[in-house]
Amino acid sequence: MNELLRVSPEVQEALQAHRPVLAFESTIISHGMPYPRNRDTALEAESAARAAGVVPATVALLDGRIHVGLTREEIERLATEGGVLKVSRRDLAWALAAGRAGATTVSATMLAAARAGIDVFATGGIGGVHRGSTETSDISADLTELSATSVCVVSAGAKAILDIPRTLEVLETLGVPVACWGTSEFPAFYSRSSGSPAPLRVDSAEEVAQMLEAQRALGLSQGILVAVPVPAEEEIPRQVVETWIGTALREVELQGIRGKAVTPFLLSRLAELSGGASLETNVSLFQNNVRHGCLIAAACAGRRGG
């Protein structure tokens, strides 16, 4: 694995000193937002982490290796280069062997973070069970990765385009703890409430760090999903979002879009249908998740002696 994993000197030093490190995925750069908003959002997240005393570790595939911790130039490359692959666990070996540039999804980022020794990873929203999955069997690899990789993932719940009740059912079946921060309802990405109750509730970073420590002491393979509601001032009402999603899903069917292309298409159409409001909320909730991820990373490092 050492030949395929490049951990930046900054990240390596922090890990060796038990200082807090926070991982970031890179699909938000290559497949989640238009340029230059994608680059700026990634750089702002890294700056916010450093301001909080946390070392950022953005993950991507470049030149035949998994990079954990990117330079500004590498982030710019991901934001502007055409043909960057969207890489999940399934695609890692092929993309590395082919020497292709790849942006990592939640599942691939979790795997890389765990291999590097990073406890916490902040993202926007996880993938899950897609609407209509009874016919398409479209279920994100993020869920199975959460069942197999001991990393704490901080998100604004699951993406609103998904079937959230079914996503929570699958996570329960897989034995993944789902803890909602400061709320008794599971958040729905753009909206603070999904209508589904919170499986578990936490109110501090220390609680999450204790949970992760207990998971590992028990020898459990699962990670932890921490769901943080979008800030109230940036929320889009769920009924409004559902109207946009309905329109976008009909277009998916009419155009025959399938597989990995579905989520980027839906998020792009929501941005158009909302007049850019969904993109602004996406950026805001991600920044909020970064703040909470920094608190958890610091708590985990403290328990490790950092």
C-alpha positions as CSV (number, residue, x, y, z in Angstrom):
1,M,0.0,0.0,0.0
2,N,2.9,2.4,0.7
3,E,3.7,2.4,-3.0
4,L,0.2,3.5,-3.9
5,L,-0.5,5.9,-1.0
6,R,1.3,9.3,-0.9
7,V,0.6,11.1,2.4
8,S,1.8,14.7,2.3
9,P,4.6,15.8,4.7
10,E,2.2,18.2,6.5
11,V,-0.3,15.4,7.1
12,Q,2.3,12.8,8.0
13,E,3.9,15.1,10.6
14,A,0.5,15.9,12.2
15,L,-0.4,12.2,12.4
16,Q,2.9,11.3,14.0
17,A,2.5,14.1,16.6
18,H,-1.2,13.1,17.2
19,R,-2.4,16.5,16.1
20,P,-5.9,16.8,14.6
21,V,-6.3,16.0,10.9
22,L,-9.5,16.3,8.8
23,A,-10.0,14.5,5.5
24,F,-11.9,15.9,2.5
25,E,-13.1,14.2,-0.6
26,S,-12.4,15.6,-4.1
27,T,-15.6,14.9,-6.1
28,I,-16.9,18.2,-4.8
29,I,-14.0,19.8,-6.7
30,S,-14.2,17.8,-10.0
31,H,-17.9,16.9,-10.2
32,G,-19.8,18.9,-7.6
33,M,-19.6,22.6,-8.6
34,P,-18.6,24.8,-11.5
35,Y,-15.2,26.5,-11.8
36,P,-14.0,28.6,-9.9
37,R,-16.5,27.9,-7.1
38,N,-15.3,24.3,-6.8
39,R,-11.7,25.4,-6.3
40,D,-12.6,28.3,-4.0
41,T,-14.8,26.1,-1.9
42,A,-12.0,23.5,-1.5
43,L,-9.4,26.1,-0.6
44,E,-11.8,27.8,1.9
45,A,-12.4,24.5,3.6
46,E,-8.7,23.9,4.0
47,S,-8.2,27.4,5.3
48,A,-11.0,27.0,7.8
49,A,-9.4,23.8,9.1
50,R,-6.0,25.4,9.5
51,A,-7.6,28.4,11.3
52,A,-9.1,25.9,13.8
53,G,-5.7,24.2,14.4
54,V,-6.6,21.2,12.2
55,V,-4.5,19.9,9.3
56,P,-6.6,19.4,6.1
57,A,-6.1,16.3,4.0
58,T,-7.9,16.4,0.7
59,V,-7.8,13.0,-1.1
60,A,-7.5,12.4,-4.8
61,L,-5.8,10.1,-7.4
62,L,-2.9,11.7,-9.3
63,D,-0.2,10.1,-11.4
64,G,-0.8,6.6,-10.3
65,R,-1.0,7.2,-6.5
66,I,-3.6,8.1,-3.9
67,H,-2.7,11.5,-2.5
68,V,-3.7,12.3,1.0
69,G,-3.1,16.0,1.3
70,L,-3.0,18.1,-1.8
71,T,-1.1,21.2,-2.8
72,R,-2.9,24.3,-4.1
73,E,-1.7,23.5,-7.6
74,E,-3.1,20.0,-7.4
75,I,-6.5,21.3,-6.2
76,E,-6.4,23.7,-9.2
77,R,-5.7,20.8,-11.5
78,L,-8.7,18.8,-10.2
79,A,-10.9,21.9,-10.6
80,T,-9.9,22.6,-14.2
81,E,-8.7,19.4,-15.9
82,G,-11.1,17.6,-18.2
83,G,-11.6,13.8,-17.9
84,V,-11.0,13.5,-14.2
85,L,-12.7,10.2,-13.1
86,K,-15.2,9.9,-10.3
87,V,-13.6,7.2,-8.2
88,S,-15.3,5.0,-5.6
89,R,-13.8,1.9,-3.9
90,R,-14.7,-0.2,-6.9
91,D,-12.7,2.0,-9.3
92,L,-9.6,2.5,-7.2
93,A,-7.4,-0.3,-8.5
94,W,-8.3,0.3,-12.2
95,A,-7.7,4.0,-12.0
96,L,-4.4,3.6,-10.2
97,A,-3.2,1.0,-12.7
98,A,-4.2,3.2,-15.6
99,G,-2.5,6.3,-14.0
100,R,-5.7,8.3,-14.4
101,A,-6.5,11.4,-12.4
102,G,-9.4,10.7,-10.1
103,A,-11.7,12.6,-7.7
104,T,-12.6,10.4,-4.7
105,T,-16.2,9.8,-3.6
106,V,-17.1,9.3,0.1
107,S,-16.3,5.6,-0.1
108,A,-12.9,6.0,-1.7
109,T,-12.0,8.9,0.6
110,M,-13.0,6.9,3.7
111,L,-10.8,4.0,2.6
112,A,-7.8,6.3,1.9
113,A,-8.3,8.2,5.2
114,A,-8.4,4.9,7.2
115,R,-5.2,3.6,5.4
116,A,-3.5,6.9,6.3
117,G,-4.6,6.8,10.0
118,I,-7.1,9.7,9.8
119,D,-10.1,9.5,12.2
120,V,-12.5,12.1,10.7
121,F,-13.7,13.0,7.3
122,A,-16.0,16.0,6.4
123,T,-18.2,16.1,3.3
124,G,-21.4,17.6,2.1
125,G,-23.8,14.7,2.1
126,I,-23.4,10.9,1.7
127,G,-24.8,8.8,-1.0
128,G,-27.5,6.2,-0.2
129,V,-30.5,4.5,-1.6
130,H,-31.8,6.2,-4.7
131,R,-35.5,6.8,-5.3
132,G,-36.9,4.0,-7.5
133,S,-34.1,1.6,-6.3
134,T,-36.6,-1.3,-6.3
135,E,-36.3,-1.3,-10.1
136,T,-32.8,0.0,-10.5
137,S,-31.0,-1.4,-7.5
138,D,-29.1,1.9,-7.3
139,I,-27.6,2.0,-3.9
140,S,-24.4,4.0,-3.2
141,A,-21.2,2.2,-2.2
142,D,-20.9,4.9,0.6
143,L,-23.3,2.7,2.7
144,T,-21.2,-0.5,2.5
145,E,-18.1,1.5,3.1
146,L,-19.5,2.9,6.3
147,S,-20.1,-0.7,7.4
148,A,-16.5,-1.7,6.7
149,T,-14.3,1.3,7.5
150,S,-13.7,2.8,10.9
151,V,-13.8,6.5,10.1
152,C,-16.2,9.2,11.4
153,V,-18.0,10.8,8.5
154,V,-19.5,14.3,9.1
155,S,-22.2,15.3,6.7
156,A,-25.5,17.1,6.4
157,G,-27.3,13.8,6.3
158,A,-27.9,12.0,3.0
159,K,-28.3,14.0,-0.2
160,A,-31.9,15.2,-0.6
161,I,-32.3,13.5,-4.0
162,L,-32.2,10.1,-2.2
163,D,-34.8,7.9,-0.5
164,I,-33.8,8.9,3.0
165,P,-36.0,6.4,5.0
166,R,-34.6,3.5,3.0
167,T,-31.1,4.8,3.3
168,L,-31.5,4.9,7.1
169,E,-33.0,1.3,7.0
170,V,-29.9,0.1,5.1
171,L,-27.5,1.8,7.5
172,E,-29.3,0.1,10.4
173,T,-29.1,-3.3,8.7
174,L,-25.4,-2.7,8.2
175,G,-24.9,-1.8,11.9
176,V,-23.7,1.8,11.2
177,P,-24.3,4.2,14.1
178,V,-26.0,7.3,12.8
179,A,-25.8,10.2,15.3
180,C,-27.5,13.5,14.6
181,W,-25.8,16.6,16.2
182,G,-28.1,18.7,18.4
183,T,-31.3,17.4,16.8
184,S,-33.8,14.6,17.2
185,E,-34.5,14.5,13.4
186,F,-32.3,13.3,10.6
187,P,-31.4,16.2,8.3
188,A,-32.0,16.2,4.6
189,F,-29.0,18.1,3.1
190,Y,-30.6,21.4,2.0
191,S,-33.3,21.1,4.8
192,R,-32.9,20.7,8.5
193,S,-35.5,18.0,8.7
194,S,-36.2,14.9,6.6
195,G,-39.3,13.7,8.5
196,S,-37.3,10.7,9.8
197,P,-36.3,10.5,13.5
198,A,-32.6,10.6,14.5
199,P,-31.4,7.1,15.2
200,L,-29.0,8.6,17.8
201,R,-28.3,12.1,19.1
202,V,-25.0,13.7,20.2
203,D,-24.5,17.2,21.4
204,S,-20.7,17.5,21.5
205,A,-17.5,16.5,19.8
206,E,-16.3,14.7,22.8
207,E,-19.3,12.4,22.7
208,V,-18.5,11.5,19.1
209,A,-14.8,10.9,19.9
210,Q,-15.9,8.6,22.8
211,M,-18.2,6.7,20.4
212,L,-15.4,6.1,17.8
213,E,-13.0,5.0,20.6
214,A,-15.6,2.5,21.9
215,Q,-16.4,1.2,18.4
216,R,-12.7,0.4,17.9
217,A,-12.3,-1.1,21.4
218,L,-15.1,-3.5,20.7
219,G,-13.4,-4.5,17.4
220,L,-16.4,-3.3,15.3
221,S,-15.6,-2.5,11.7
222,Q,-18.2,0.1,11.2
223,G,-17.6,3.8,10.9
224,I,-19.8,6.5,12.4
225,L,-22.1,8.8,10.4
226,V,-22.5,12.2,12.2
227,A,-25.4,14.2,10.6
228,V,-25.3,17.9,11.1
229,P,-28.3,20.1,10.1
230,V,-27.7,22.9,7.6
231,P,-27.6,26.3,9.4
232,A,-31.2,27.6,9.8
233,E,-30.5,30.8,7.9
234,E,-29.3,28.8,4.8
235,E,-32.0,26.2,4.8
236,I,-34.3,25.6,1.8
237,P,-37.8,24.3,2.9
238,R,-38.2,20.6,2.2
239,Q,-41.4,21.1,0.2
240,V,-39.6,23.5,-2.2
241,V,-36.7,21.1,-2.7
242,E,-39.1,18.2,-3.4
243,T,-40.7,20.1,-6.2
244,W,-37.3,20.7,-7.9
245,I,-36.3,17.1,-7.3
246,G,-39.5,15.8,-8.9
247,T,-38.8,17.8,-12.0
248,A,-35.2,16.7,-12.2
249,L,-36.0,13.0,-11.7
250,R,-38.5,13.1,-14.6
251,E,-35.7,14.4,-16.8
252,V,-33.4,11.6,-15.6
253,E,-36.0,9.1,-16.8
254,L,-36.6,10.8,-20.1
255,Q,-32.9,11.1,-20.9
256,G,-32.1,7.6,-19.7
257,I,-29.4,8.7,-17.3
258,R,-28.0,5.9,-15.2
259,G,-25.2,5.0,-12.7
260,K,-22.6,7.5,-11.6
261,A,-24.0,10.2,-13.9
262,V,-27.3,10.4,-12.0
263,T,-26.1,12.4,-8.9
264,P,-24.0,15.0,-10.8
265,F,-26.9,15.6,-13.2
266,L,-29.5,16.0,-10.4
267,L,-27.3,18.4,-8.4
268,S,-26.7,20.4,-11.5
269,R,-30.4,20.6,-12.4
270,L,-31.3,21.6,-8.9
271,A,-28.8,24.5,-9.1
272,E,-30.5,25.6,-12.3
273,L,-34.1,25.1,-11.1
274,S,-33.3,27.0,-7.8
275,G,-31.6,29.9,-9.6
276,G,-28.4,29.0,-7.8
277,A,-29.9,28.8,-4.3
278,S,-29.1,25.1,-3.9
279,L,-25.5,25.7,-4.7
280,E,-25.2,28.4,-2.1
281,T,-26.8,26.1,0.5
282,N,-24.5,23.3,-0.6
283,V,-21.4,25.5,0.1
284,S,-22.9,26.7,3.4
285,L,-23.7,23.2,4.7
286,F,-20.3,21.9,3.7
287,Q,-18.5,24.8,5.6
288,N,-20.7,24.0,8.6
289,N,-19.7,20.3,8.4
290,V,-16.1,21.4,8.2
291,R,-16.5,23.4,11.5
292,H,-18.0,20.4,13.2
293,G,-15.5,18.0,11.7
294,C,-12.7,20.1,13.1
295,L,-14.2,19.9,16.6
296,I,-14.4,16.1,16.3
297,A,-10.9,15.8,14.9
298,A,-9.5,17.8,17.8
299,A,-11.5,15.7,20.3
300,C,-10.2,12.5,18.8
301,A,-6.6,13.8,18.8
302,G,-7.0,14.8,22.4
303,R,-8.0,11.3,23.3
304,R,-4.9,9.9,21.4
305,G,-2.7,12.2,23.4
306,G,-2.3,15.1,20.9
